[in-house]
Amino acid sequence: MKKIILAAFVILATLGSTVPAAQESGSSYIVYYLYKNFRCYSCNKIEEVTEKSIKGGKVELDTATAYNASGEKFALNVKNGNLKFMAVNVDTPENQHLLHDFQTRAKFPVMVELKDGKVVRYRVLDQAWTYLKKKDAEAFVNYIQSSLLDFMNGK
C-alpha cells in the first residue's frame, strides 16, 4: 500500500512540473539535435523523439509501442520563441564548431541556455541512444522532458 501511495505522489508531482516562462529568467533555450551527412533510421528517430518531446506529437519506436507526447509543459516557451528545437548538420563547415563547443560527437540532443545570445551552459543528453534501444517510447519522452525541465529550472 505504501508503494502505491508513493507512486501516486511521484506521478502527481511530475504532472505538476512546469517551466517558468524563460523571459522571467532572461534566458532562452535551444535544444539541438546534432547530425552528420549520413543519417540512419536510429539517428532520424532520436531527432523525431526529441522534437516531439518538446512540441508534442505521436512517438513510435516500433510497431508495438506508441506514445502521444504532450508538449504542454513547454508550450508557452515554444510559443514566445524562448525555446527552440533545431536539427543541425555538423558536417557543414559553418556548424563543425558545435562538436567542439559542446564537447560531444554528433547524433545526440544538446540543451543550451543562452543569455544575451551567448551560451551560458549546456548539457548533452548522452542517454538518448540507451533509451532508443529500450524501445520504450514513453520512457524516452520522459527522459527528454524531465531533463529539459530540470535544465530550464537551473538544475
Secondary structure, 3 states (H helix, E strand, C coil): CHHHHHHHHHHHHHHCCCCCCHHHHCCEEEEEEEECCCCCHHHHHHHHHHHHHHHCEEEECCCCCEEEECCHHHHHHHHCCCEEEEEEECCCCCCCHHHHHCCCCCCCEEEEEEECCEEEEEEECCCHHHHHHHCCHHHHHHHHHHHHHHHHCCC
